[in-house]
Amino acid sequence: MEEAMAAAERTEIVEVPLKKMYAAVVDYSSYPQFVTGMKSAKLVGESGAAKQVAFDLEMMKRVQYTVNLTDRLDESAGTAEVAWTLASSEFFKLNNGKWTLKAVDTQRTEVTYSLELEVTFPVPGFMLKGLVAKGLPAAIREFAERARTIA
């Protein structure tokens, strides 16, 4: 069994305004309230648009990891992006991803969620790929539901 890498991308249109969807994605410390399996999320560093956030997630097992994030919202262009790269983890070799948001109109947003994962131990590639592929629609749904609750 070799170490597996998985990459997936999904695009959906959600019935949520751009600014609210962006607000849900960048509210890292609230992730445990609505992200399945998320035990904690803590901002551990910040410098301008760059942030470092530590996550504690229950997946197949308990996983702690820290990512470097950049986020930007351009309301005049109707776009936003939140991107991350892995800073440290004993579980992941790679955990890079991106939310790309584009306003469709005042009430709808096109959401593209991209994710690349590689773990530090042998796992069948089809299992990791399946986990990532199934996780994207669920994540988009969770974030859209959260965004709808933002005033």
KAMO-V869217 format. One line per field, one symbol per residue. ss: DSSP state (h for helix, s for strand, l for the rest). psi: psi as a letter, one per 30 degrees, with the letter a starting at -180 (. if undefined). A space follows every 50 residues. Layout:
# KAMO-V869217
ss=???
psi=???
This chain:
# KAMO-V869217
ss=llsssssssssssslllhhhhhhhhhlhhhhhhhlllsssssssssslls sssssssslllsssssssssssssllllsssssssssssllsssssssss ssslllllssssssssssssssllhhhhhhhhhhhhhhhhhhhhhhhhll l
psi=klkkkkklkkklklikkeeeeeeeegieffefffkkfjelkkjflkjbfk lkkkkjkjcflkkklklkkkkkkieefhllkjkllkekkfekekikakkk kkkeaffkkkkkjkkkkklglkkkeeeeeeeeeeeeeeeeeeeeeeeffk .
